[in-house]
Amino acid sequence: MPQTMTLDEKLAISMKACALYDAGDKEGFSRVIRTAPMPPYLAKIYKEKIGAKALIQSGRNLSEAEAEFGSDWLAR
């Protein structure tokens, strides 16, 4: 089962992403923010709206959704 990030780890990612955004590095912002776990409820909505394949290709961290819904949730 995937390990979930602590609140402090998520905050550190957010702070780093914000600093990159403020510095005008939107590509860096996008790259860093995708490392933060997407909340399971959002992952479920994204799966319904854009499909599992597109969600996987987005590069988002889906570890919390996998922990909540099971490792095969994207295939269902």
N, C-alpha and C positions, 0 to 999 in steps of 0.2 A: 504494500500500500504506500502511496506517495506521502512524503513528509510535508506537512503544512508549514508555512512561514509564520514566524512570530509577528506580532504587531510592530515591533521595533524594526524588524527586517523590511517589512512593507513600507514603513515610514521612511527608512533610509533610501529605498528605491524611489519613492515619490519625491523626496528632497533632491536626489541626484537628477531625476528627470526634470524637475522644475528649474534647477540651476542650468541645465542644458537648454531648456526652452527659453529662459530669460537671456541666455547668451546668444540666442539666435540659431542654435543648432537643433533644428526641428527633426532632422534624421536621427541624431543622437538621442533626442527625447523619445522618439518613437521606438527606437531599438531598446532603450532602457525600460520604458514603461511596460513593454510586452513581457518583461521578465517577472513582473508582479503577477501573482495569481489572479485570474479573472474570477470574480465571485460566482459561485455555482448558479445562482438564479439568472445572472447575465449570460453565462455560457449556455444555459438551457434555451434562453430566448434567441441568442445568436444561432444556435443549432437549428431552431425552428425557422428562423428568418432567412439565413444565408446557406444553410446546409452544413453537414458535418465536414465534408471535404474542404469547403472554403474556410471553416473555422480552424481546421488543422493547418491549412496553408497560411493562415494569418500569423502563425508563430506565437500566439498567445500562450501563456502558462495556464494550463488547464488542470493543474494538480489538485486544486481544491474541489473542482467539479468531479474529477475522477474519484477522489476520496469519498465524496458524498453519494455519487450515483453509481459507482462501480467502474472497474477498468474497461468494461465493454459498452459504456453508455453511449458513445458516439456511433457504434454499430447498430444500436437498437433503434 
